Amino acid sequence: MATLPPEIECLAWLLGTWRGQGHGGYPSIDDFAYVDETTFDCWGKPFVRYSQRTHLVDGTPSHSETGYLRPRDGGVEGVIGEPIGIAETYAGTLDGHKLELTSTAIVRTPTAKEILGVHRVFELDDDGTLAVLVDMAAVGHPMSFHLAARLERVA
């Protein structure tokens, strides 16, 4: 493992692979349950690589995304790309073991679903689990609950 750059020490609590279950919904879709595997890693550069993949509880692949986080000027900036034709940029705050990110721009390919805004929270609870919350504004709906998961560190 590479030495952790000093700039990344504030995000060290996120590093590792996390797995757990979550539930989701949105005004335009039925509620659903899913299994989440999220990894945050750093190989010596001043940023953290993020990857997430989910599947439904029956094993059907559901979603994946990947991106990067980097501490900047007391906050955190990020970019996330999704294979469904969406790229998101983020600015956020870090308060101890709580990272809160709000989209600053979302671009999409011509056939991608309309997503207007995303708000994400990653928070390490006292019991060592990672709570993940995602709200989204999309397809004509205002910012609304989309996902919530509780993850345990597995590596």
N, C-alpha and C positions, 0 to 999 in steps of 0.2 A: 504494500500500500504506500502511496506517495505521501510525503509530508503535507499536512494540511496548511495551506497559506493562512497567514494571520487574518486576512480579510474575511475568511470563511468560518473562523472560529465561532462567530455569532450564530451560524446555522448548523454547527456540529451536532446538535440534538436531533436534527432531522435525518442525518446520514444513516443509511442502511436500507434494508428491504422490509417492507411492512405488508402484512396481509390481514384481511378481515372481511366482514360482511357489511353491506350497506343496503339502503333502500332509496328509491328515487321515484320521482313523479314530475309531472308538469301539466299545466292546464290542457295541453293538446295531446297528451298520451296517458295510457293507463299506468297506475302505480306498479312498481316492480322491485324485486329483491335481486341483489347481485353480490358477487365476490370480487374484491379489489386486491390487486397486488401493485404496490407503488414502491419505487426505488429512488433514493436520493444518493448520489455519489459524487466524489471529487477525486481527481487524479493528479492534484498538485497545481492546477491553474486556479485563478481567483474567481471561480464560479462553481455552482453545483448543478450537475446534470440531473434532470427529473424524468422519470418515465412511469407511465401508469397503463395498466391494462385490466380490463374487467371481463367477467363472463357472468351470464345469468346463473342462478343456482342449479339449473339443469345441465350446465356445462356449455351452453351455447355462447360463443364469443360475442361480446357486446361492444366494447369501446377500447380505444387506445389513444395515447397522446404522449408526446415527448417534448422536452424543452430545457431551458436553462434559467437559473436564478443567480443574481449577483448583487451583493450588498453595494449600495451607492449612497453617499451623502446622508447617512443615518437611516436610510430606508432600504428597500429591496426592489430591484427591477427584474422583470422576467419576460421570456418569450415561450410560447407553447404552440406547437403545430399538431394538427390532427389530420389523419388520412382521409377524412371526409371533405377536405378542401378548405379548412379553416386555419388561420394563423392569428394568434392573439398576442398583444403586448400588455404588460402589466406594470403598475407601480404600486408599492405597498409599504406597510409598516411592520416593524418587528418589535414586539414587546415581550421580552423574556423568551418564553417558549410558545409564543403565539405569532404566527405569520399571517397577515391579512393582505390579500392582493385584489386590486380592482383593475379591470381592463381599461387600457387607455386607447387602444385601437384594435379593431377586428377587421381583417380582410378575408375575402372568400373567393373561391373560384366561381365561374359563372353558374355552375349547377349545385353549389353548396347551399345548405339550409341557411336562412337568414338568422344570424345571431347578432344582437345589438350590444350586449354587455354581459359580463360575467364577473362575479364576485366570489373569491375563494378564501377559505380560512383553514389553516392547519394549526392545530393546538395540541401540545403534549399535555395530557392530563396527569394528575398526581399519581394515578395507578400505572403510569408508563404506557398507556395506549395513546394512539394518535387519532384525534377526532378530525375528520375532514368534512367540511360543509361547502356546498356549491349552490349559489343562486344564479339565475340566468334570465336575461331578457331576450326573447326570441319569437319568431313567427307571429308577430302581432301582439304578444303578451308582455306586460311590464315585468320588471325584475321580480322573480318569484322563486320559491324553493325548487331545487332540482335534485340534489343529492346529499346524503348524509351517510358517513361510514365511520366505523371504529376499527382501527387497525392495530395489530400487535407486531412488534419488531421480531423478525425471524432471522435476520442476518445483519 
